[in-house]
Amino acid sequence: MAGRYYTDFPINRSTGESNLTQLYIQEAVDFIHKSVGAGSPFFLYWTPDATHGPLYASTTFLGTSSRGLYGDAVRELDYGVGVILKLLTQLGVASDTLVIFSSDNGGATYAKEMGIIIALSIVYISGALVNVWLLFFDVTFLASIIGLQ
């Protein structure tokens, strides 16, 4: 798959099964352990893409949501965020760590695979047609730092 660091992972197009999110989780865990072990401040930009096309989830999460493969991918993403947050606490660095959870707010590039025909340049949101370019100015996020007074 063009543009991906990992190229030798399978995505079963009929079932949506892939372990890529688990690989991303393990890479994040290894990086955090290495950085904290070295006593270094670190910046981790963790970008799992299972909720983008092609949609996928690992065997553990396939069929676990009532929202189909997309819901399964979201559940696995949530699990991965939980693993990272728990590790920060276990290593004693959660109070010194700023965590930001955000979305890229991109277009639904997998829509064609799902049988949905859309024009990615213009979308219908909240009763109005909107240029996708405008969506990038209104991306919500959550931020947390436990030790902030």
C-alpha positions as CSV (number, residue, x, y, z in Angstrom):
1,M,0.0,0.0,0.0
2,A,1.6,3.3,-1.1
3,G,2.6,5.7,1.6
4,R,2.6,3.2,4.5
5,Y,5.7,2.3,6.5
6,Y,4.6,-1.2,6.9
7,T,4.1,-2.9,3.6
8,D,3.9,-6.6,4.4
9,F,0.7,-6.8,6.4
10,P,-2.4,-8.4,5.0
11,I,-5.8,-6.8,5.0
12,N,-8.4,-9.4,4.1
13,R,-10.8,-7.3,1.9
14,S,-13.7,-9.7,2.5
15,T,-13.6,-9.9,6.3
16,G,-11.6,-6.7,7.1
17,E,-9.1,-8.6,9.2
18,S,-5.7,-7.1,9.7
19,N,-3.3,-6.8,12.7
20,L,-1.9,-3.4,11.6
21,T,-3.4,-1.4,14.5
22,Q,-1.8,-4.0,16.9
23,L,1.6,-3.3,15.2
24,Y,1.0,0.4,15.7
25,I,0.2,-0.1,19.3
26,Q,3.3,-2.2,19.9
27,E,5.5,0.4,18.1
28,A,4.1,3.2,20.4
29,V,4.6,1.1,23.5
30,D,8.2,0.2,22.5
31,F,9.0,3.9,21.8
32,I,7.6,5.1,25.1
33,H,9.5,2.5,27.0
34,K,12.7,3.4,25.2
35,S,12.2,7.2,25.7
36,V,11.2,6.9,29.4
37,G,14.0,4.4,30.1
38,A,16.5,6.9,28.6
39,G,15.1,9.7,30.7
40,S,14.3,11.7,27.6
41,P,11.4,13.9,26.9
42,F,9.5,12.5,23.9
43,F,7.0,13.4,21.2
44,L,4.8,10.5,19.9
45,Y,2.6,11.2,16.9
46,W,0.5,8.0,16.8
47,T,-1.7,7.8,13.7
48,P,-3.5,4.5,13.4
49,D,-5.6,4.5,10.2
50,A,-8.0,1.6,10.6
51,T,-11.0,3.9,10.5
52,H,-10.0,5.1,7.0
53,G,-10.3,3.0,3.9
54,P,-9.7,0.2,3.6
55,L,-11.4,-0.5,7.0
56,Y,-9.9,-3.2,9.1
57,A,-9.6,-4.6,12.6
58,S,-7.7,-7.4,14.3
59,T,-9.4,-10.8,15.0
60,T,-9.9,-9.8,18.6
61,F,-12.1,-6.9,17.6
62,L,-13.9,-8.2,14.5
63,G,-17.6,-8.5,15.0
64,T,-17.5,-6.9,18.5
65,S,-19.5,-3.8,17.8
66,S,-23.1,-3.1,16.5
67,R,-21.7,-0.7,13.9
68,G,-20.0,-3.2,11.6
69,L,-16.4,-3.1,10.6
70,Y,-16.1,0.7,11.2
71,G,-17.3,0.2,14.8
72,D,-14.9,-2.7,15.3
73,A,-12.0,-0.4,14.1
74,V,-13.1,2.4,16.4
75,R,-13.2,-0.1,19.4
76,E,-9.7,-1.2,18.5
77,L,-8.5,2.4,18.3
78,D,-10.1,3.1,21.7
79,Y,-8.3,0.0,23.1
80,G,-5.0,1.3,21.7
81,V,-5.4,4.8,23.3
82,G,-6.2,3.0,26.6
83,V,-3.0,0.9,26.3
84,I,-0.9,4.1,25.8
85,L,-2.6,6.0,28.6
86,K,-2.2,3.1,31.0
87,L,1.5,2.7,30.1
88,L,2.1,6.4,30.8
89,T,0.6,6.0,34.3
90,Q,2.5,2.7,35.0
91,L,5.8,4.4,34.0
92,G,5.1,7.4,36.2
93,V,5.1,10.0,33.4
94,A,1.4,10.6,33.0
95,S,1.5,13.7,35.2
96,D,4.2,15.2,33.0
97,T,2.7,14.2,29.6
98,L,0.4,16.3,27.4
99,V,-1.9,13.9,25.5
100,I,-3.9,15.3,22.6
101,F,-6.5,13.2,20.8
102,S,-7.7,14.6,17.5
103,S,-9.1,13.7,14.1
104,D,-7.7,14.5,10.7
105,N,-11.3,15.3,9.7
106,G,-10.6,14.0,6.2
107,G,-13.1,13.0,3.6
108,A,-14.6,9.5,3.6
109,T,-12.3,8.0,1.0
110,Y,-13.6,4.5,1.7
111,A,-17.2,5.6,0.7
112,K,-16.9,4.0,-2.8
113,E,-15.9,0.7,-1.3
114,M,-19.0,0.8,0.8
115,G,-21.2,1.6,-2.2
116,I,-21.7,5.3,-1.3
117,I,-21.1,7.8,-4.1
118,I,-19.9,11.2,-2.9
119,A,-17.9,14.0,-4.3
120,L,-15.0,14.6,-2.0
121,S,-14.8,18.3,-2.9
122,I,-18.2,19.2,-1.6
123,V,-20.1,17.5,1.3
124,Y,-23.5,18.1,3.0
125,I,-23.1,19.0,6.7
126,S,-25.6,20.4,9.1
127,G,-28.0,21.4,6.4
128,A,-25.5,23.1,4.1
129,L,-23.1,22.2,1.3
130,V,-19.6,22.7,2.5
131,N,-16.3,22.6,0.7
132,V,-14.1,19.9,2.2
133,W,-11.2,22.4,2.4
134,L,-13.2,24.3,5.1
135,L,-13.5,21.2,7.3
136,F,-9.8,21.4,8.2
137,F,-10.4,24.7,10.0
138,D,-12.9,23.1,12.4
139,V,-11.2,20.0,13.9
140,T,-12.1,19.3,17.5
141,F,-9.7,17.6,19.9
142,L,-9.3,16.5,23.5
143,A,-6.3,17.5,25.5
144,S,-5.3,16.2,28.9
145,I,-2.3,16.7,31.2
146,I,-2.8,15.2,34.7
147,G,-0.2,17.3,36.4
148,L,-1.4,20.7,35.2
149,Q,-2.3,22.9,38.1
